[in-house]
Every structure is written in C-alpha cells, then in structure tokens.
C-alpha cells in the first residue's frame, strides 16, 4: 500500500495538493471573515428586535439522554491483507462506529482498533451497487460484464460504507435479518452525521454555510450539495476535493498498472491518502481563520451596538434601491419558470413526508398501547418504570424507527433535478427523517413528564386510564406540532430548489449593476452591509410569497392532515411547559435499591443499549488471534441475543427477561389478560349481588355432560367453562385507535410564521408571513379542558363482558 501511494504521490504532486488547498482556503477565509461580520450583525439585531414563532405544544428535551449506546455486535470486516476477520462494533450516542478485535477488548475498555465518522458515506448492501458508484467516480475503469470484482465477499449479505473520497469499509453478516438490522443502524449513523452544523452557535454556523455557498456559486455550482455534511474540516476537505480530484484523476489514472480490480483498489488507496492530507491542512487553516474572527468579535459587536439604528436604516435604503432593479426581472422569471412547477414539486414532497409523520404517530401509539396492556395485570410503579425506560429510547431505536424512515425514501423529483440543479433528493429525505426523529423524541419526553407527574399525584390507581389520558393529550399535541414542522419543511425544501435556480439565472445580468450600490454604504458600515447578500434577500423575498401561498393552499386539503394557518391550538396544559425545565427521568432507577453498590458499578449497570445485540459472547465466531481465508456461508453460525432485559431479538420479536416480565413490545398472554378481567368482573358482580349464568350447550350430549360436571364441581366449575374475551377485543374496547387530526375552523387571527432553521441555514431568512401564535386565551383553555374531559370519559368507559 505504501509503495502504491509513494509512487503516485511524489513530492511534486504533494506540493501541488498543498498549493491547491491553500488557494481554496485563502478564498474561503476572506469570504468567511466577510460573512462573520454580517452574521454577527444579524444576531445582534435579532437579540434587540426579537422574533416570534409558533409556540410548540410538545416539550423539548433540553438535556440529552445519558448513558445510552445505540448498538453493538459482531460481524466480519475485510482487511487490507485480503482477509476477513471477526470484529466487535460498538456505536455510542455520538454515532461514531468504534470497532474492536473482540467484545472482551471493549469490556476491558481498551482503545478501539479504529473509529469511523459516517459523514458523507452511503450504506450499500450489494457489490453491484458498489461497482456502479465506483465506475462513476473513475470513468474508464468500468468492469466488464461477468468479470470478478477485486473483493470477494465472505457471505451473501455484505454491508459496505462508500465515500467518494475517503476510505471504504467492507463488512458482511450471516443472515438477511442481521443485514437488515445492521443496515438500519448504519443508516442512522450516516443520517446523524449528515445532519449539519449545530444551530446553537448563531454566528459561526451561518457565517460558515454562507461562505461555502458563495464560494461554490462563484465556481458555477448553485444547486444543493450532498457533501455539505460533517464537521467544518470535513466540509472544507470536500470543497477542495471537488475541484482537485478531477485533475488528479487525469494525471494518475493513465499510470495505474495491473488488472482492472487492482487499478480500482489502488485508486481508492490514493484517493484516501489525498483526502487525509487535505483534511489535515484544512483543519489547521480553518482554526487560524476562526481564531482571527473570534479575536475581533468584541470590537465588532461594540461597533454594531453603537450604530445599530444607523446600520439598519442604511441597509433598508440600499435594499430599496436594489429592489427597484432586481424585482422586475425576478417577477418575470418567477412567472415563466417557477410558478408552473410549484404545485407538482410540493405534491411530490408532501405525499411521502406526510406518510412518514403518520407512521411516527402510529409507532408511538402502538408502543403506549403495548405498555398499557402489559400493566393490566401488574400495575405497579416498577412495571411502569421498566416499560418507560425502554420507551424513552424509542426515537433513537433505528430498527423500530425504520418503518417511519422507509415511508419517506420513495420521495422523487424525477424530471426536475436537472432543470433546477438538484443533485439528489437524498438531501430532503435525510432532513425529513431527522425531523421525524425529533418529533418522536419530543412526544416521548412530553409523555414521560406528564405520566411521571400523574403518578406522583394519583399513584397507580386506575393506571390504564391514567396512561390513556396522558396518551390522548400527547397525541393531540403531536398532531399540531407535526403539522407545523411539515409546513416549515415544505417551505425550506421549495426554497432550496427554486432560489439557487433564480440566482443562477439573474446573476449574469445583475452582477454588473451591483458594484454601484456599494457607493451608497458608509465606509464604517461596509463590513456589516454586503450588496451581494442584499441581492439574495431581494430574490428570496420575491419567491417566498408564492411558496407561502402554495403551502397555505395545501393545508386546506384534508388528505395531508395539515392544520390551516389560521388555526391556533389552545393549550389545555397551562403549566405543561414548566415541566420542560425538569431533567430526564431515570426510569431505570425507579424501583431499584439505591443503598448498595458503588457509583461506578451503578453507572455501568445503567448503561442502556437502544438496540439489542445480535450475537452473544461465546457464540462461534472466527478466532481473534489468527487470520482466515474467506469462509463459506455454512461455516458461520447464527445466534440471536437475549440479554435478559426483555430487549428485542434480531427477528424483531420481544423476549422475556429472567424475572418473567415481558418487554413493552410483547403482548400479554391472552389467557392471563382475560383471567385478570374475569377476576375484576367477578368482584364487581359480588358487590352488586349478581350471579353469572353459564353458557348453554349446543347439543344434548354436551348439555348432559355439563349438568353432570356442574353437579360434581359446583357453581365455581361452571365459571371456568365460560369463554373469556380475547386480549385483542379487550384492547380494542379499552384503547381505541387514535383518530387522525381533523381540521378545526377558527376565527383566530393570522400571525407570523416560524423561522427557517437548519435546512435553510445556507440562505437568508424569508420574510415573516401568516402562521401560528402561542395560545393565550383563558377561555380557549377552559373550553379545551372541558372537551378533553368529555373525550376521556367516553373513551375510558369500562368494557362490558
């Protein structure tokens, strides 16, 4: 490997790579300094003027869950010496994949053999997909039909992490079920890593995204960019490699020797070495630029706060002048090239996204119904704590959430990608999936806070009714919040599709006129007012009116389950948001004895894994000390994990723990459920002085035998002959399925909408439009409480035998 890299990456090429990296980082650094001052001004202005949006109904978790791991298990990894070896993978809540020689190495807290940051990767499940992507990166090296690839998989179920520039990772498992579970877990790692930069930093994040976007627009790339993912150093490395890799390909590709699979493998090694070199240089140079900007931050902020009114006035004056020139051209382009496509693209976005959020609702409701049925016979706080400890991790369970994510994956913009320069719909798919996971976590957190409050005040009496009342309240709030989130997502997506197209069409004609507007800005304010940013603001405002109107009209259609913009959901919980300040509840320690045990051992014992392991320690795997040739499929044993905590097996079925209590996903034994109902029913009949009548026999022979048994066994024996109701009938009576959100007509005034957060961090914010407002009416609160009380009384009526 070293010979291949050293022979093709000599000192001259390494110097060329360093020079190109410095060139790109130099131009990016100047743009970043410019956008840093603009972002700082926007933050100070927002702090002074404030900004409103709809108040969410669900509580948001302020402190993330601790002591949780996403997944761990064993599989086979392909090494550089062309051997397959057993590896133990551990995925913490950071979603970085750490792999060890064995589970014992992880248990002894040894350093991992390696760690994988999944930003920019794709998870593939077949060699055909891998070779197709490889041929797109390296034209002229397409494999001939029937030729063998450079990699022979050990089993029929591969898992490949593919990256356009970085190292590729090859894994395989034994069964298709294992492949499906690992695929869901790895996809979740990629989804989390591609989520973008943190929104908590209101200056660095918008300055960085705007600088990257402006740099790519100067290179002629106006559309969405799939490689805008990961940490800043990774994004900048992708920016350098976007222009550097084609040049290196022309220099190195003709010099690669050997068979096709050898050339493919050597090119992958060279690309990974170049990417590592570029990433190290980008990291150092970005830190230097950031340190320079942070050092000047205090003086810049002081200047802004001193002259903020004059800066705002000057910016509005320049904006009006630019609008007079740009707006006529923008409206003409909008009418001809944008308006005819808004409806079709919005429909393409709405259908799969609405199905995904509806599936989140169903999964959440199903978990609560299972929990309620499992607490019918044993309604103690310990039982509730056991189930809630697992439900609290529901949003981070990639296997259970996979059905929700799959609903969004059919999203397609076929026929429109090239017209509007949309590289791939995966950008929108992953963003929708992230929003779905966030809404699930908000719903779970709200439910556990409300349930915990009810248990402290009411105890475990009528536990099933308490759970259902909490469930109904959370479902109603989820319907409102999911409608708000989806409409914001639709606006962001349409803006990401149309705004780059309009900028690309208008920039050639408007770029020559923009410099003369720079003369209208005072020199002291020129750091905070940039005419290029104002030009983009004007174009954005021109298109947002049509986007807002299209989304508003779509909310009227009942098939999308969206609330109208004029609807304001009255809060039935005036003190609910006071619970949002509470930390996450440690359900695992609710029924435990806290007197014994040390702190470190208790922390280890409470480390929760979201997804159960596939293989257990001691299962037949490849020996860790030796390498082995590619094994046959029959040589690898398949075992499933039953870890004693009631977690899921690899086939998705719930297990039973050592104490005999079922997991929340498992259904209670129908006979046990019906016997419990019969006992309660018998006690009620005794209090009312009623007696039960046995069922009539269908034939004379059966009636005769029944009379004889009745004479021998007494009335108590006849009670056991009566057919008990099934668990499904009981659950359908006690826990009716939730009705979909209905549109509510209201005369509430239209208010300003929410801002466009993460997905549109690369563009200026749109103008405020009609949307929601936070509920403040006491009368509406009382009316909503009365309606909710009536719904709960009707839905929680005890079932008749």
N, C-alpha and C positions, 0 to 999 in steps of 0.2 A: 504494500500500500504506500509506504514511504517513497519507494522508488518511482512509482507512478506519479505521485504529486510533485516530487522534486524534479523529475524530468520534464514535466509540462509546465510547472510554475517556477521558472528560474527567477533570478534576481530582477531581470528586466521586466518580466510580467508582474512580479510583486510590486515593483516600483510604479508601474502603470496603474495597478489596482489602488495603491495608496494615493496616487495623484488624483484619480477619478473620485475617490472617496472624499478627499479634502475639497475638491471642487464642488461637489454636491453639498457637502456640509457647510461650506462657506456661503453659498447662495441661500441655503436653508437658514443659516444663522442670522443673516440680515433680515430675512422675512420674519423670523421668529421674534427678533427684537422689535420690529415694527408692530407686529400683531400683539406682542405682550403689552405694549403701552395702550393699544386700543382695547384689549380685554380688561385691563386694569381700570380704564375709564368706564367701561360698561358696568363693571362690578360696583364701582363707587356710585355711579348713577342709580343702579338698581337698589343699593343699600339706602340711598337717600329718598328716592321716589317710591320704592316698594313695588310689588307686583302681586296681583291676585290670581287665583285659580280656584278650581272647584275643590272643596274640602273632601278628601276621601272618606268613605264610610268605614272601611276596614282599617284596623290598626296595623302599623308598620313596625317590624322588629328593628329596634334601634341597636341592640347588642346582638351580634351574630351568635349562632349556636356554637358551643364549645364542646370539646372532647368528642368529636364525631369524625369518623372516617367514611369515605364513600364506598370503597370496595377493596377487597384483597383476595388473592387466589393464585393458583399456579397454572402456568401454561408453558409452551415451548417457544423459544426465541432462536432465531437464526443468527449465528455469529460470523465474524469476518473470515474465520478459517473454514467456512463452508460446512459447519456442523450445527446441529440442532441440540439445544441444551435446555433442561428444565429451569424455569425462573419463577420466583415468587414476586408478584406485583402488589404493591401497597399504594393506594390512592388516598391521601389525606384530604382535608377540606380545602386545601389550596388548589386541588385538581392537577397538581403535578404528579406524573407517574414515576414512582421510585421502584426500581427492580433490584432484587437480591438473589444471591445464589440459592437460598433456601428460606423457608419460614423460620427456621432456627436462627438464622443470621439476623432477621428482622426482630425476633423476640429478644435477642441479646443486645439490641439497639446498636448494631454495627452500622457503619456507613454504607449506603446503597452502592451497588456497582455502577449505577448511573441514574440520571433523572431526566425526564422528558417534559419539556414545556410544549403543549399541544397547539400553540397559537399558529395559525396558518396551515395546519395539517388537515388532511382528509382521511377518513377511515374507509378502507376498501375491504371487500370480502371475497374477491376473486382475482386471480392472476390476469384475467382478460382485462379487467378494469385498470389494473396497474400498468400493463403494457400499452394500453391506449393512451394513458396520460403521459407515459414515458416518451412515446413517439411524438406527442405534441410538443414536448419540451426540446427534443433533439431531432429535428427533421433530418431525413436521410438515413435514419437508423431504424426504420420500421421493420419489425420482424416479419419474415416471410411466413405464409400460411403453412402450418404444420411444423414449423421449427420449434425447438425446445427452448424455453426461457433460461436465463442464467441462474435461476433459483428453482430448485425442486422442493415443493412443499412436503412436509412430513405427513400431513393428513389432508383430507379433502376439505378442511374448513379453515382457511387462512384468515388472518387479520393483519392488514398492512396499514401503517401510518405513512402517508405520502406527503411530501412537501416539495414545492417547485425548486427550492434552492438548498435546503438543509438535508441532513442525514435521514434516510428511510429506515424504518423499523419493521421487522417481519416477525409475526407471531403465528401460532396455529394452536387449535384445540382439537378435542377428540370427537365431540358430538355437535350436532346442529344447534341444540338447545344452549350449550355453552357458548357457541359462536354468537347467537342472538343476544345473550346476556352481556357478553364482553363487548359486542358491537354497541349496545345501548350505553354501556359505561364509558367507552372511549369517545363516543359521540358527545356525551355530556361533558367530558374533559375539553374537547375541542370547542364546544359551544361556550363554555365558561371562559376559556382563554381568548376567544374571539369577541368577547362582549364589549371591548373597547376600553378606553381610559376612564378613570374614576371621575365622576361628576362632582365629587366633594371639593376639588380644587377649582374654584371659579375663574382662575386666571390662567394657570399653566395649561389646562386641558383645552379650552377654546383657542388659546394662542397657538398651541401645537397643531391642532387639527386644521385651523385656518392656514397656517404656514405651509403644511403639507399639501393642502388642496390648491393653494395659489401656485405653489411650485409645479404641481402636475398640470395645472391649466396652462402654465407658460410652456410646458412641453407638448401641449396639444391634447392632453387627456382630461376631458371634462366629466366623464361618467363616474359611476360608482366604482370602487376599488376593493376587491376582495382581500387584498393583503394589508388593509388598514386594520390590523389586529395585533394584539400582544402589547408588550411594553414599548416605550418610546425608542429604545435602541433597536428592537426588532423591526419596528415600522420603518425607521430610517435605513436599516440594512436592506429591507425590501425595496425602499425607494432607490437606493444605489444599485442594487442588483437588477432592477427593472431596465436600466439603461446599459449596465455593464455586461450582463450575461450574453446578450446577442453578439457583442463584439468579441468576447472571449470564445464564443462558440465558433465564430468564423476563423479564429486563429488556431484553436486547439483541435477542433473536430477532424480536420483532414489529417492530422498527425497521429490520431489514435490507431493502433495496430491490433491485430488479432481478429478473432471471430466476433460475430455480432454481439453475443451476450457479454464477452469480455470488454468490448468497447463501451457498452451500456454501463457496465459496472464501474469501469474506470472513469467515465464521465461523471457518474454520481459521486465518486470519491473526490474528484477535482472540484465539483460544484460545492460540496460540503466544506472543503478546505477554504475556498474563496469566501464563502458566506461567513465562516468563523472569523477569518481575517478582517473582513469588512465590519462585522458586528463589534469586534473589539475596538476598532478605530472610531466607529460611530458613537459608541458608549462614552469614550473619553472626550470627544469633541462636543457632544451634546451636554455633558456635565459642565464643561467650561462655559458654554453659551448660557446655560441655565444659571450658573453661579454669577455670571456678569449681570444678568437681568435681575436676579434677586438682590444683588448689591445696590442697584439703582431703584429698587421698588419704593423705598421710603420717600426719597426725594420726588419721585414721580407722583406718588399719592398726595403728597403735600401740595404740589403744584395743581393737581386736579381739584382738590377740595377748596383751594383758594379761589380759583376762577371757574368753578363748575357751571355757574349760570351763563357766563360769557361763552364757554365752550359749547354748551347746549344751543345757545342762540346762534352762534356761528355755524354750527353743524346743520341746524334746521334751514338756515339761509342758503347754504351750499346745496343742500338736498333739494330744495325747491327749484334751484337753477338747473340742476342735473335732471330733475324730473321733467322739466319742460322739453328737454332734448330727447330723452330716452323713452318716455312714456308713449308717445305716438307710435314709435317703431315697435315697442313691446306689445302694445294692444293689437297692432296689425298681425304680428307673428302669432300672438295668442289665438286670435280668431281663426286663422287659417290652419295652423299646425298643432295646436294643443287642445282646444275645446272639443273637436270631434272625437278625441281619444280618451277623455277623462272618464266618461261613463264606463267604457269597456274595461279599462285598466282597474277602475275601482271595483267592478264586479269580480274581476279575476283575483283581486286581493281579498275581498270580503268573504267569499264562499269558504275557502279553506280556513281562514282565520277564525271565522265565527264557529265553524265546526270544532276547531281546536279548543276554544274557550268553553264551548258547551261540553266537551269531553272532560275538561278540568272540573267543571261543576259536577258531572256525573261521578267521576272518580272520588271526589271529596265526599259527596253524598253517600256513595256506596261504602266508604270506609267508616263513616259515622253510623250507618245502619248496622254494619257488622259489629261494631263496638256495642251498640245498644242491645243487639240480640245476645251477645256474649255476656252481658251484665244482667240479663233477666234472672238467672238462677243464682248468681253470686254478685250481688250489687254492693260491693264494699269499695272503700276508697283505694285499697291496694289493687283491686282488679281494674278500676278506672285508671289508676296511675300506670299500671302495666300496659294498657292499651294506648294511653295518651303518650307514653314515652316513645312509642313507635309511630304514632300518627304525627307527632311533632316533626319527624324526619320525612314526611310524605313528599314535600316539594323537592327534596334532594335525592329521592329514590329514582334513579334513571330507568329502572325496569318498569315500575308502576306508572311512571310518567310517560313511558314510551308510546302508549296508545294515544296520549294527547299530542305528543310531538308529531306522530305519523299523520295526524289529520291535516297538518299544515304543509307537509312535504310535497303534496301534489300541486302547490302553487306554481303557476307557469305564466310567463309573459311572452309566449311564443309569438313571433311575428313582430314584436315591438322592441326587442332587445337591441337590434342593430339600428333601428330608427332613432331611438333615444339614448343610444350608447350605454345600455345597461349590460354589464359584463355577465352577470348571472343573478337569478332570483334568490340564490342562497343567502345573500345579504339580508333580504327581507324575511326569509324563512327563519334564520337564526335569531333575528331580532324579535319576531313574534313568539318564538319558543322561549326566549328569555323572559318576555313579559308574562307568558303563561306561568312559568315557574314562580315569578314574583307574586302573581296574584294568588297562586295556590299557597305560598308561604304566608301571605297576609291573611288569607282565610283561616288557615290552621292556627296561626298565632292569635287571631281575634277569638276563635272558638275556645282555645285553651284558657285565655284570660277570662272570658265570660263564664265558662264552666267552673274554673277554679273559684271565682267569686261566688257563684251559686252554691258550690259545695261547702264553702266556709260559712255561708249564712243559713242554708237549709239542711245540710248534711246529706246523707244518702237516701233519705225517704223519697219515694217516687222518683227513683234515679232515671228510669227510662223517659218519663215525662220531662224531667229537667233537661236531659240530653236533647230531646226533640225540640224543646222550646229554644235552647241555645242554637241548635242546628238551623231552625227556621229563621232566626234573627240573622245569622251569619250568611245564609243563602240569599236573603233579600239584599244584604249589603254587597255581597259578591256580584249580584246581577247589575247593580248600579255602577260599581267600580269597574267591572269588566267592560261595560258599555262605554264608559269614559275613556278607558285605556285603549280600546279598539279604535275609537274615533280619532284619538290622538295619533295612533299608529298609522291609520289610513292617511291622515294629513301629512305626516312625516314622509311616508313612502312615496306619495304622489309628488311631494316637493323634491325628493331626491331623484325622481325620474325626470321631471319636467324642467327644473331650474338649471341643471347643467346643460341641457339642450338649448335653452333660451340664451344662456350666457355664451355658448359656443356660436350661436347664430348672430348675436348682437355685438359681440366683442370686436370683430374686424371693423365695423362701421363706427362704433362709438369710442374705440380706444384712441383714435386720433384727436377726438374732441375733449377727452378728459383732462389732459395736462393744463388747459387754460383755466380750469376751475380751481386748480391749486393756488392760483394767484389771489383768490378770494379769501384764503385762510390766513390768519395771522401766524407769524412765524412761531410764536410761543405755543400756539395750539396745534401746530402741524404734526406733532408726534401723536396726538390723540384723534385727529380727523384725517382720514385717508380717503381720497376720492374713489379709489378702486372699491373700497368697502361700501361707500355710499352708492356707487353704481349697482352693486349686487343687491343692496337693500331696496333700491327702486324697482329692480326687476322682480325681486321676491314679492314685494307688495302688490305688484301688478297681477301676479298669477295666484296669489293666495285667495283673492276674492272668489275666483271660480272654483278653487279647491274647497273652500269652506262651504260654498253653496251646494256643490255636489255631495259632500258628506252629510250636510244637513238634510238634503232630499232623501238620501239613502236611509237616514234614521227613521223616516216615516214608514218604510216597508217593514212589515211585521216579520218577514222571513229572516231578517238579520238580527232580531232580538236586540235592537238598539233603542235607548231612550231618546226622545226628542230633546233638542237643545233647550226648549222652554220648560222642561220638567226639572223640578228641584225636589229631590227625595228628602222628606222631613226626617230628621234624626229621631228615632224612638229611644235613643240612649243618650240623654244629655250629658251624663258623666262617663260615657264609654271611653272617651279619649284620655280621661285621667288614668285609665289602666295602661295606656301606651307607655307611661313612664316606668312601669314595673319591668324588672328583668325577666328573662325567660324562666319558666317554671321548671324545676328539676323534678320531673315526674318519676324518674328512676329512683330517687331517694325518698319518695313519699312514704313508702311502707317499710323502709329499712331501719335497722337499729343503728343509730349514729354514735353509740357509746364506744364500740370497739373498732379496732382497725386503725392503721396509720393513715396519714394523709396521702402519701404516695401510692400505697396499695389501693386505697379507695378510689383514687383518680384513675388507676389502671382498670379497676373493676368497672368503672362507669364509662370507660371509653366505648362509645356506641358506634357500630358499623351499620350504615344505612342499608346496604345490600348484603345478603348472606353469602358466605364463601361457597365456591363450587366444590373444591376438594378439601379434604381434611388431612391433618398431619398424620403420616403413616400410610397414606394411600400409595399404591405402587406407581412411582414416577421414575424418571431417569436418574441415575446416580449423579450426585453433585460433584464427585471428585474426578470423574472421567468424562471424556467426550465420546459421543456415539454417532455412528452413521445414521442416516435418515431411517427411522423405524417405520414399520408397517402400521396400518391402522389398527390391526388386531393386537398389536403389542402394547398399546396404550390403554390402560384401564380407565373406566369412567366411574367416578363415585360422586355422590352429592353430599353436601354439608347439612348436617342437622346439629346446630350448635347449642341446643339446649335452651335457647331463649325464645323459642317459638317463631324464629325467622323463617323466611321462605326458602324452599329448596330451589334448585336450578330449573325445575319444571314449572315453577310458579305456584305450586300447592303449598298451603300453610302447614307447618309442623306443630307438634305439641311438645311442650317443654317437659322437664323432668318432674315437675310437680303436678303435671296433668292438666294444666290450664292451656286452653287453645289460644293461638295468636289472633289478633283482631281481624285478620283476613279470613280466618277459618270460620265456617258455620258451626253453630252449636248443634249437637246431636238432636235430631228432630224428636226422638222419643224423650230425651231429657227435657227439651223445651216444653213438649205437650204435658209431661207429667208435672212440671212446675206449674203450668197453667191450671191443671186439674186440681192440684193441691190448694191453690188460691181460690179456685171456684168452689171447692168443697167447703172451705172455711166460710166463705160468704153465704153458702146455702144453709149451713148450720145456724148462722146468726139470724137468718130470715125465717127459719123454721121450715124450709123447703126440703123436699126429698127428691132424689134423682130417679127417673124411670128408665129401666134398661131397654135397649133396642129390641124390636120384635124379630123373631126368627123368620127366615124366608121360606122354610119348608116345615112339614110336620115333624120330620125326624130331628131336625135341628131344634125345634121348639121343645120336643120331648127331652132331648138331652140337656137343653138349657134348664128346664124345670128340675131335672134330677140334680144337676150341679148346683142349682140355686138352693135346693133343699139341703144339700150336703154342706155347701160352702157358705151359705148365709148371704145377706144383702151385700156384704163387702166384696164377695166374689163377683157379683153382677156389675159392680162399679168398674172392675178391671176389664170387663168384656166390651165396654163402650169404646168405640173408635175415637182416639184423641185427634184433635186437629193437627195438621202438619205445621212445621215451622214456617213454611212459605206463606200459608194462609194467615198465621198469626202476624208475621212481619208485614204483610200487605194491609192488615187491618190497623195495626198499631202504628206503623211507619209508612204512610202513603208516600209515593214518589213526589218529588217537588215539581210544582208546575213551572213552566218556563216564564220568564219575565214578561209581563204584559205592559202595553203602553198605557200611560196614565195621562189623561188630559188635565192640564193645569193652566191656570192663568198667571203663573209666576212670571215675573219679568225676565227677559233675556239678559244675561250678564257676560262678562269677559271669560274667554276660554282659558284652558291651561296653556302653559308654555310648551315648546317643543324641546324635550331634553336630549337624551343621549344620541338617538339616531340622527338628529339634525345638528349635532354639535359642530359639524363642519360648515354650517351655513348660518347666516344671521337669523335672528328670531323673527317670525312673522308678526304682523300687527295683531292687536287684541280684537277678538271677534265675539259674537254671541255664543254663550256656553252655559256653564252652571255657576251657581253660587252656593256658599255654605248655608245650611239651614239655620234660621234664627227665630222662626215664628214659634211662640209657645203654644198657640192654638193648634198649629200643624202637628206639633209634638204630641199634644194630648190626643188629638184625633187619631194619629198613627198608633199610639199606645192602645186605644180602645179597639181599633181594627185588628191589631196583632193579638190582643187578648181573646177576641172572639174567634179568630182563626185557630189559635192554640187550643181553646176549649172544644171546638168542633173536631179538630184533627186528633186530639189525645183522648177521645172517648174510649172507655174500656171495651174490648171486643166481647161480643156475646158468644157463648159456647154453642 
